[in-house]
Amino acid sequence: MTLKHIPSILLIATLLAFPQSIQAKSSRLDKYHDEIIELSIDENINSPEIPKKHIDATLAAMKVLAEQMERDGLATDLSERNGLALMVTISAAELFAPNDTTLRPYADRILTKFKKHLLVPDKYKLLIAVHSDDTGNEDYLNHLTQVRAEAILTWFSSNSIPTQGIVPYGMGYDEPLNTDTTREGRALNRRVEFYFVPGPILIEHLKTKRRK
């Protein structure tokens, strides 16, 4: 075999291995998508694990995300997972009429603010947690909030946003922020929390960036 043939052989080997690499990556992501659907919201907020040597870069990335959302007028909170997960809270009244599960017509103006951050599949894992006040029985409130969460998921899907890494949760009245003895307190409890958690694509990007 002459030396001039070696690059061609290496190129062919690389091309043959490339589809297998893509398939392996796709298989890992399929497994990841299947797993996150089965996790509780707390389990999803605290996973996947981020290697210690990449934590500082991840914290910086999440801080940049928070700043971008704040410029769009969204209320952010980086206290989740010590800054490794970002929570954005929106009043349920901004998205839904009372006791309704259909998004208000102007909900588009709010949800569109998330779109640019979700166009890269699996850059972030997004958890949609819909909460209610205590008006109604437990089964009704659980159903109401779950259907509302799924309505938001459907909006993302209908607006060309990849939804494999988005998980909807109907929280019912399990986690009130305030007393339900006042109108103001009930309004605070009726909310939608969006949790942005570093996804496998963001974590891999930060690993690659660190190696350079």
C-alpha positions in Angstrom: 0.0 0.0 0.0 1.4 3.4 -1.0 1.3 6.4 1.4 -0.9 8.3 -1.0 -3.7 5.8 -0.3 -3.7 6.3 3.4 -5.7 9.7 3.5 -8.3 8.1 1.3 -8.7 5.1 3.6 -8.9 7.4 6.7 -11.5 9.5 5.0 -13.6 6.4 4.1 -13.3 5.1 7.7 -14.4 8.5 9.0 -17.4 8.6 6.7 -18.4 5.1 7.7 -18.2 5.9 11.4 -20.1 9.2 11.1 -23.6 7.8 10.7 -22.9 5.4 13.6 -21.9 8.4 15.7 -25.1 10.3 14.8 -27.2 7.2 15.5 -25.5 6.8 18.9 -26.2 10.4 19.8 -29.8 10.1 18.7 -30.2 7.0 20.8 -28.8 8.7 23.9 -31.2 11.7 23.4 -34.2 9.4 22.8 -33.4 7.7 26.1 -33.0 11.1 27.8 -36.4 12.2 26.5 -38.1 9.0 27.7 -36.5 9.4 31.2 -37.4 13.0 31.9 -41.1 12.4 31.2 -41.1 9.9 34.1 -39.3 12.2 36.6 -41.0 14.4 39.2 -40.5 18.1 38.8 -38.0 18.2 41.6 -36.0 15.4 40.0 -36.0 17.2 36.7 -34.9 20.5 38.2 -31.9 18.7 39.8 -30.8 16.6 36.7 -28.8 16.0 34.7 -25.7 16.2 36.9 -23.2 18.8 35.9 -19.5 17.9 36.4 -17.9 20.2 39.0 -15.3 21.5 36.5 -18.2 22.8 34.3 -20.3 24.4 37.1 -18.9 27.9 36.8 -19.4 28.0 33.1 -23.0 26.7 33.5 -23.7 29.3 36.2 -22.5 32.0 33.8 -24.6 30.7 31.0 -27.7 30.6 33.1 -27.0 34.2 34.3 -26.8 35.3 30.7 -30.2 33.6 30.0 -31.7 35.4 33.0 -30.4 38.8 31.8 -31.9 38.2 28.3 -35.3 37.3 29.7 -35.3 40.3 32.1 -34.7 42.5 29.1 -37.8 41.0 27.6 -39.8 42.0 30.8 -40.0 38.6 32.4 -39.6 38.0 36.1 -36.7 35.6 36.7 -35.4 33.8 39.8 -32.0 32.0 39.9 -32.3 30.6 43.4 -33.2 27.1 42.1 -30.4 24.6 42.3 -28.0 27.3 43.5 -28.2 29.1 40.2 -28.1 26.1 37.9 -31.8 26.4 37.0 -33.7 29.5 36.1 -37.4 30.0 37.0 -39.6 32.5 35.2 -43.0 33.1 36.8 -46.1 34.4 35.0 -49.6 35.0 36.4 -52.0 32.4 35.2 -54.5 35.3 34.5 -52.1 36.5 31.8 -52.5 33.2 29.9 -55.9 31.9 30.8 -59.4 33.2 31.7 -60.8 32.0 35.0 -61.5 28.2 35.0 -60.5 28.1 31.3 -58.0 25.8 29.7 -57.7 27.7 26.4 -54.9 30.2 26.1 -56.0 33.8 25.8 -55.5 35.4 22.4 -52.8 37.7 23.7 -50.9 34.9 25.4 -48.9 34.7 22.2 -47.1 37.9 23.1 -45.9 36.4 26.3 -45.0 32.9 25.1 -43.2 34.2 22.1 -40.5 35.6 24.4 -39.4 32.1 25.2 -39.2 31.0 21.6 -35.7 32.2 20.7 -34.3 30.3 23.7 -35.9 27.0 22.7 -35.1 26.7 19.0 -32.0 24.6 19.6 -33.3 21.1 20.7 -32.2 20.0 24.1 -30.1 23.1 24.8 -32.4 23.5 27.8 -34.9 21.3 29.5 -38.1 23.2 30.1 -40.5 22.4 32.8 -43.9 23.9 32.8 -45.5 24.0 36.3 -49.1 25.3 36.4 -50.5 26.2 39.9 -53.9 27.1 41.2 -55.6 28.5 44.2 -57.7 26.3 46.5 -61.0 27.1 44.8 -62.4 23.6 43.9 -61.7 20.0 44.9 -58.3 18.4 44.5 -59.2 16.3 41.4 -60.6 19.4 39.6 -57.6 21.5 40.4 -55.1 18.8 39.4 -57.0 18.3 36.1 -57.3 22.0 35.4 -53.6 22.7 35.9 -52.5 19.7 33.9 -54.6 20.6 30.9 -53.4 24.1 31.1 -49.8 22.9 31.1 -50.4 20.8 28.1 -52.1 23.7 26.3 -48.9 25.7 26.7 -46.9 22.7 25.4 -49.2 22.5 22.4 -48.6 26.2 21.7 -44.9 25.6 21.6 -45.3 22.7 19.3 -47.6 24.7 17.0 -45.1 27.5 16.8 -42.2 25.3 15.5 -40.5 24.8 18.9 -39.0 21.4 19.5 -40.9 19.9 22.5 -39.0 16.6 23.2 -37.3 18.3 26.1 -40.4 20.1 27.5 -42.3 18.5 30.4 -45.7 19.8 31.5 -46.8 19.5 35.2 -50.2 20.2 36.7 -49.4 21.2 40.2 -53.0 21.8 41.5 -52.9 23.6 44.9 -49.8 21.7 46.2 -47.5 24.7 46.5 -49.3 27.9 47.5 -47.2 31.1 47.7 -49.7 32.9 49.9 -52.8 32.6 51.9 -56.1 31.9 50.0 -58.1 34.0 52.4 -57.7 37.2 50.3 -58.2 37.9 46.6 -54.6 39.1 46.3 -53.3 35.9 47.9 -55.4 33.7 45.6 -54.1 35.6 42.6 -50.5 35.1 43.6 -51.1 31.3 43.9 -52.6 31.1 40.4 -49.3 31.1 38.4 -47.3 29.4 35.8 -43.6 28.6 36.5 -41.2 27.9 33.7 -38.0 26.2 34.7 -35.1 26.3 32.4 -32.6 23.6 33.2 -29.3 23.0 31.4 -29.9 20.3 28.8 -27.4 17.8 27.3 -26.6 20.1 24.3 -25.7 23.0 26.5 -23.6 20.9 28.8 -21.8 19.3 25.9 -21.1 22.7 24.4 -19.6 24.0 27.6 -17.4 20.9 27.9 -16.2 21.4 24.3 -15.6 25.1 24.9 -13.5 24.3 28.0 -11.3 21.9 26.1 -10.4 24.5 23.5 
